[in-house]
Amino acid sequence: MKHERSMNTNAKKVTEKEKKSTMSSMAFFLYSMIAITCGGLFLTYWFYKYHPTNSNLWMVPLGLLFLLTPAFLSLSVLISDLCDDDDGESRPKPNQDGDVKV
């Protein structure tokens, strides 16, 4: 009986970890969408307002920075998650003698 209870609490802990991971992923996705939208609006504003006179060119790299950086970050996070082979398990820690207990 006690073993079953400990299994249930472990399952709840994993579920809470997954929820935290999902919430942080959703927050990162929301930030990325906001930054991409701002970058796109910034470039669009420059294109319609200043492109005919080629003035305020500093707006172009700044807009591209906001537009492209979240895409690269999202891609790196996605690749990192796909290449992660730990499956959320922690590695055993060595004791004082340097031996790993399994």
N, CA, C and O of each residue as an XYZ file, in Angstrom:
408
protein
N       0.809     -1.197      0.000
C       0.000      0.000      0.000
C       0.850      1.257      0.000
O       0.575      2.193     -0.751
N       1.878      1.287      0.833
C       2.714      2.474      0.898
C       3.441      2.710     -0.417
O       3.663      3.849     -0.829
N       3.807      1.610     -1.066
C       4.509      1.741     -2.339
C       3.605      2.394     -3.385
O       4.063      3.232     -4.161
N       2.331      2.017     -3.411
C       1.395      2.595     -4.367
C       1.200      4.086     -4.114
O       1.097      4.867     -5.061
N       1.149      4.485     -2.849
C       0.986      5.900     -2.535
C       2.185      6.698     -3.014
O       2.031      7.789     -3.563
N       3.388      6.153     -2.808
C       4.575      6.881     -3.246
C       4.618      6.979     -4.766
O       5.106      7.968     -5.313
N       4.113      5.963     -5.444
C       4.066      6.037     -6.900
C       3.107      7.126     -7.345
O       3.397      7.847     -8.299
N       1.970      7.260     -6.673
C       1.004      8.291     -7.041
C       1.575      9.686     -6.810
O       1.377     10.574     -7.639
N       2.276      9.893     -5.708
C       2.859     11.212     -5.461
C       3.955     11.517     -6.467
O       4.110     12.667     -6.877
N       4.726     10.497     -6.875
C       5.737     10.716     -7.904
C       5.092     11.085     -9.226
O       5.603     11.936     -9.953
N       3.975     10.451     -9.542
C       3.269     10.778    -10.774
C       2.756     12.216    -10.730
O       2.774     12.910    -11.746
N       2.300     12.667     -9.560
C       1.836     14.042     -9.437
C       2.988     15.027     -9.592
O       2.818     16.086    -10.196
N       4.150     14.692     -9.058
C       5.308     15.573     -9.184
C       5.725     15.714    -10.634
O       6.060     16.810    -11.082
N       5.708     14.624    -11.365
C       6.061     14.678    -12.780
C       5.052     15.534    -13.517
O       5.422     16.315    -14.394
N       3.787     15.397    -13.174
C       2.753     16.184    -13.816
C       2.949     17.666    -13.532
O       2.767     18.493    -14.425
N       3.319     18.017    -12.294
C       3.553     19.415    -11.962
C       4.767     19.954    -12.707
O       4.762     21.103    -13.150
N       5.812     19.132    -12.851
C       6.984     19.555    -13.615
C       6.624     19.787    -15.074
O       7.081     20.746    -15.697
N       5.799     18.898    -15.608
C       5.380     19.052    -16.994
C       4.547     20.317    -17.168
O       4.673     21.009    -18.178
N       3.698     20.620    -16.190
C       2.895     21.834    -16.272
C       3.771     23.079    -16.246
O       3.539     24.023    -17.001
N       4.786     23.081    -15.367
C       5.699     24.216    -15.303
C       6.458     24.366    -16.609
O       6.652     25.481    -17.095
N       6.887     23.247    -17.181
C       7.604     23.271    -18.444
C       6.706     23.793    -19.558
O       7.137     24.582    -20.398
N       5.454     23.345    -19.555
C       4.513     23.795    -20.568
C       4.218     25.283    -20.421
O       4.126     26.003    -21.415
N       4.069     25.741    -19.182
C       3.793     27.164    -18.955
C       4.975     28.026    -19.391
O       4.779     29.088    -19.983
N       6.198     27.583    -19.106
C       7.360     28.372    -19.521
C       7.494     28.362    -21.041
O       7.903     29.360    -21.634
N       7.155     27.250    -21.667
C       7.189     27.196    -23.129
C       6.143     28.127    -23.727
O       6.394     28.793    -24.731
N       4.980     28.167    -23.110
C       3.926     29.055    -23.615
C       4.311     30.522    -23.414
O       4.022     31.356    -24.271
N       4.954     30.842    -22.299
C       5.396     32.217    -22.058
C       6.467     32.610    -23.073
O       6.449     33.723    -23.598
N       7.395     31.702    -23.348
C       8.427     31.973    -24.351
C       7.800     32.166    -25.730
O       8.203     33.060    -26.475
N       6.817     31.333    -26.073
C       6.132     31.456    -27.357
C       5.400     32.794    -27.446
O       5.432     33.442    -28.492
N       4.742     33.215    -26.369
C       4.038     34.489    -26.364
C       5.017     35.646    -26.548
O       4.762     36.558    -27.334
N       6.147     35.610    -25.816
C       7.166     36.644    -25.971
C       7.672     36.680    -27.414
O       7.844     37.754    -27.991
N       7.905     35.516    -27.982
C       8.402     35.452    -29.356
C       7.412     36.060    -30.337
O       7.799     36.810    -31.234
N       6.146     35.739    -30.167
C       5.136     36.295    -31.071
C       5.035     37.817    -30.936
O       4.871     38.517    -31.935
N       5.131     38.325    -29.713
C       5.076     39.775    -29.502
C       6.283     40.446    -30.158
O       6.136     41.467    -30.829
N       7.474     39.877    -29.967
C       8.689     40.464    -30.539
C       8.663     40.410    -32.065
O       9.050     41.377    -32.722
N       8.218     39.308    -32.629
C       8.123     39.186    -34.087
C       7.121     40.186    -34.645
O       7.372     40.810    -35.676
N       5.997     40.340    -33.973
C       4.985     41.296    -34.420
C       5.520     42.723    -34.365
O       5.318     43.503    -35.296
N       6.198     43.059    -33.277
C       6.777     44.411    -33.157
C       7.824     44.651    -34.237
O       7.864     45.731    -34.826
N       8.662     43.672    -34.502
C       9.674     43.818    -35.552
C       9.053     43.994    -36.920
O       9.498     44.823    -37.713
N       8.022     43.211    -37.193
C       7.337     43.345    -38.475
C       6.640     44.689    -38.626
O       6.684     45.297    -39.695
N       5.999     45.153    -37.562
C       5.345     46.462    -37.607
C       6.363     47.589    -37.750
O       6.127     48.567    -38.458
N       7.484     47.440    -37.076
C       8.549     48.434    -37.153
C       9.076     48.541    -38.589
O       9.238     49.647    -39.105
N       9.342     47.408    -39.233
C       9.810     47.421    -40.622
C       8.745     47.945    -41.578
O       9.058     48.666    -42.525
N       7.502     47.589    -41.334
C       6.411     48.071    -42.179
C       6.270     49.578    -42.069
O       6.079     50.265    -43.072
N       6.364     50.089    -40.855
C       6.288     51.540    -40.648
C       7.431     52.233    -41.378
O       7.208     53.246    -42.042
N       8.649     51.712    -41.270
C       9.781     52.316    -41.958
C       9.576     52.279    -43.465
O       9.853     53.257    -44.160
N       9.084     51.138    -43.973
C       8.902     50.984    -45.422
C       7.941     52.022    -45.976
O       8.219     52.632    -47.008
N       6.818     52.232    -45.309
C       5.816     53.174    -45.822
C       6.158     54.630    -45.531
O       5.788     55.513    -46.304
N       6.850     54.895    -44.440
C       7.110     56.275    -44.040
C       8.440     56.803    -44.575
O       8.493     57.928    -45.071
N       9.511     56.021    -44.487
C      10.851     56.527    -44.753
C      11.568     55.894    -45.940
O      12.593     56.421    -46.372
N      11.079     54.803    -46.474
C      11.781     54.138    -47.572
C      11.903     55.000    -48.828
O      12.966     54.995    -49.448
N      10.870     55.739    -49.233
C      11.028     56.555    -50.455
C      12.182     57.563    -50.366
O      12.800     57.876    -51.384
N      12.479     58.072    -49.175
C      13.560     59.057    -49.025
C      14.852     58.423    -48.510
O      15.865     59.111    -48.387
N      14.833     57.143    -48.211
C      15.984     56.425    -47.635
C      16.540     57.137    -46.404
O      17.754     57.273    -46.249
N      15.660     57.579    -45.550
C      16.083     58.203    -44.294
C      15.743     57.270    -43.132
O      14.984     56.312    -43.277
N      16.324     57.579    -41.987
C      16.138     56.760    -40.778
C      16.444     55.290    -41.035
O      15.654     54.411    -40.690
N      17.587     55.034    -41.640
C      17.973     53.661    -41.970
C      18.301     52.823    -40.742
O      18.392     51.600    -40.848
N      18.482     53.446    -39.579
C      18.754     52.703    -38.358
C      17.576     51.815    -37.975
O      17.735     50.855    -37.221
N      16.395     52.135    -38.495
C      15.201     51.361    -38.163
C      15.212     49.969    -38.802
O      14.589     49.043    -38.284
N      15.917     49.825    -39.920
C      15.926     48.540    -40.624
C      16.643     47.452    -39.824
O      16.056     46.393    -39.602
N      17.891     47.666    -39.382
C      18.521     46.591    -38.605
C      17.810     46.304    -37.289
O      17.755     45.157    -36.847
N      17.266     47.346    -36.662
C      16.541     47.134    -35.412
C      15.280     46.296    -35.656
O      14.982     45.383    -34.886
N      14.557     46.600    -36.705
C      13.369     45.818    -37.047
C      13.717     44.379    -37.397
O      13.012     43.450    -37.002
N      14.810     44.196    -38.143
C      15.240     42.835    -38.475
C      15.676     42.066    -37.240
O      15.441     40.862    -37.132
N      16.314     42.767    -36.307
C      16.716     42.132    -35.054
C      15.502     41.606    -34.294
O      15.504     40.465    -33.832
N      14.469     42.428    -34.164
C      13.253     41.996    -33.473
C      12.488     40.942    -34.259
O      11.791     40.112    -33.675
N      12.614     40.972    -35.561
C      11.876     40.025    -36.393
C      12.542     38.649    -36.430
O      11.851     37.632    -36.390
N      13.876     38.603    -36.505
C      14.564     37.335    -36.731
C      15.096     36.658    -35.468
O      15.198     35.431    -35.433
N      15.435     37.420    -34.439
C      16.016     36.823    -33.238
C      15.087     35.807    -32.572
O      15.545     34.713    -32.244
N      13.802     36.114    -32.356
C      12.930     35.090    -31.739
C      12.810     33.827    -32.578
O      12.648     32.736    -32.031
N      12.888     33.958    -33.896
C      12.817     32.770    -34.743
C      14.034     31.875    -34.516
O      13.893     30.657    -34.408
N      15.238     32.474    -34.444
C      16.440     31.684    -34.177
C      16.405     31.077    -32.778
O      16.800     29.926    -32.595
N      15.938     31.833    -31.795
C      15.849     31.302    -30.439
C      14.858     30.140    -30.366
O      15.134     29.126    -29.725
N      13.718     30.285    -31.016
C      12.720     29.208    -31.017
C      13.277     27.958    -31.687
O      13.046     26.841    -31.223
N      14.004     28.150    -32.771
C      14.595     27.019    -33.462
C      15.631     26.324    -32.587
O      15.689     25.095    -32.554
N      16.445     27.096    -31.880
C      17.461     26.480    -31.018
C      16.826     25.747    -29.840
O      17.305     24.680    -29.454
N      15.761     26.295    -29.262
C      15.064     25.622    -28.159
C      14.404     24.333    -28.659
O      14.439     23.311    -27.973
N      13.816     24.380    -29.831
C      13.173     23.195    -30.401
C      14.201     22.096    -30.661
O      13.964     20.937    -30.321
N      15.330     22.446    -31.255
C      16.369     21.450    -31.531
C      16.931     20.904    -30.222
O      17.204     19.709    -30.114
N      17.105     21.770    -29.236
C      17.598     21.328    -27.937
C      16.640     20.329    -27.291
O      17.079     19.321    -26.739
N      15.349     20.597    -27.355
C      14.367     19.678    -26.783
C      14.330     18.352    -27.538
O      14.157     17.295    -26.930
N      14.490     18.403    -28.846
C      14.465     17.173    -29.632
C      15.699     16.316    -29.377
O      15.620     15.089    -29.418
N      16.828     16.947    -29.116
C      18.073     16.213    -28.883
C      18.264     15.797    -27.442
O      19.219     15.083    -27.136
N      17.383     16.222    -26.542
C      17.502     15.887    -25.127
C      17.126     14.427    -24.928
O      15.996     14.029    -25.212
N      18.072     13.625    -24.440
C      17.814     12.202    -24.242
C      17.670     11.818    -22.781
O      17.620     10.630    -22.465
N      17.600     12.798    -21.876
C      17.468     12.493    -20.457
C      16.049     12.087    -20.077
O      15.870     11.357    -19.102
N      15.070     12.521    -20.790
C      13.660     12.249    -20.501
C      13.269     12.704    -19.101
O      12.414     12.090    -18.463
N      13.885     13.765    -18.627
C      13.532     14.323    -17.338
C      14.115     13.593    -16.150
O      13.839     13.968    -15.011
N      14.914     12.562    -16.375
C      15.501     11.807    -15.278
C      16.825     12.438    -14.890
O      17.597     12.875    -15.745
N      17.077     12.479    -13.591
C      18.352     13.018    -13.132
C      19.400     11.918    -13.129
O      19.090     10.743    -12.933
N      20.625     12.312    -13.346
C      21.715     11.348    -13.351
C      22.127     11.038    -11.924
O      22.024     11.900    -11.051
N      22.595      9.809    -11.670
C      23.050      9.484    -10.311
C      24.299     10.292     -9.972
O      25.176     10.495    -10.812
N      24.359     10.749     -8.718
C      25.481     11.557     -8.270
C      26.526     10.646     -7.634
O      26.184      9.672     -6.963
N      27.794     10.966     -7.847
C      28.842     10.153     -7.220
C      28.903     10.449     -5.717
O      28.611     11.561     -5.278
N      29.289      9.436     -4.944
C      29.458      9.644     -3.497
C      30.846     10.212     -3.241
O      31.530     10.615     -4.181
N      31.268     10.251     -1.987
C      32.543     10.860     -1.631
C      33.734     10.121     -2.236
O      34.764     10.735     -2.515
N      33.607      8.828     -2.439
C      34.716      8.046     -2.996
C      34.799      8.193     -4.518
O      35.763      7.735     -5.131
N      33.819      8.811     -5.113
C      33.814      8.961     -6.566
C      33.044      7.863     -7.262
O      32.912      7.879     -8.486
N      32.526      6.896     -6.494
C      31.745      5.816     -7.077
C      30.308      6.271     -7.278
O      29.763      7.028     -6.474
N      29.716      5.809     -8.338
C      28.323      6.144     -8.629
C      27.440      5.034     -8.117
O      27.633      3.869     -8.466
N      26.469      5.386     -7.288
C      25.513      4.402     -6.794
C      24.349      4.315     -7.765
O      23.819      5.329     -8.219
N      23.964      3.091     -8.072
C      22.863      2.896     -9.012
C      21.639      2.429     -8.297
O      20.603      2.209     -8.926
